[in-house]
């Protein structure tokens, strides 16, 4: 398959602050020596829409930029000063909280205690890690390696599945909101639809096909366990959430965060809340994921063999805000080793069914906080805006 190469003569590629050594232009006169001011001044000289379009048409993503030998990032990756300032905002002095860790093996001896742990985490932080979940360590490592291998294939191999059309079974892309966001994030992604109608296995790139299919089966199993615990935490029957089809709608994304030469000017993934019901995340040892809490932004420290679980906007809505979704982000990768993470988004299987706060969780004292909607409407709203925090739940609030 033909793919577009980088055009060394394009304007954004020649900017002094963003060019490789052999394409340097004369120094730009800046009124301020700060990196942000330099970026803003240089960025004013180029056509952002044209630059983003050119980048997208290369079909090789951020990995292609790194492979080309750049030393500074293109201006459309540079985030505004307020975002960059917020990246420096961590936890309050004297505190170093961590998200809760739940041992699923303890459920055999004390299910009530595990239900309470999950309920507390889901209703406060919105994030927790699970250990002893039953997924073999060997599969965890193989799946991470397989997704990494996909992203490190020759550019022409990745470009075969590069596409922006929603609904395709397999797509490789850089920034789902590339054309809507104020600034791009330093990462690439392979996305694979696993349910309710799974993509034909032959469409999954061979380099990661076997691992993706094995991983999907394990995630579905773990998800049923988690939904049982979450359902009981709401005071409902164990099967209430699974009966809504919240395991069947599954989309897997394999993120690749290569080294960033200017990690203080961009992000790996902008602050947002996941739109679906539940997210199951497998991350490698590099780190970079942060969650916003009452104590500030905290790091989700990688634990060997642990899975990171977070509540999505949809589950916040149907639980009538008993459970909370949370803002989270990923810092740009300053390590020479690429970061890999694999998330599975769990959604309703029926996109045309109407959803809203569960009747069992509403009353005169606690009325429904959100209006009813179809999941199709819900996700259409998500994909027509940039990743920008809580605007999705606010849109459906009554």
Protein Blocks (a to p, Z undefined) as FASTA:
>chain_A
ZZddddfkbmklmpmklccfklcccddddfbfbfklmmmmmmmmpcfklmmmmmmmnono
jmlmmmnopabdcfklpccfklmmmmmpccdehiacddddddfklmmmmmmlmmmmmmmm
mmmnopacdehkopafklmmmmmmmmmmmmmgcfklmmmmgcfbehiabdcdehjklmmm
mbdcddddddddfbfbdcdfklpcfklmmmmmmmmmmmmmmmmmmmmmmmmmnopafklm
mmnopmmpccdddddddddfblmlbcfbdcdddfblbdcddddfkojiacddfkbpcddd
ddehiacddddfklmmmnnomaccddddddddfbfbdcdddddddddfblkbccdddfkl
gcfklccfbdcddfklmmmmmmmcccehjlmmmmmpZZ
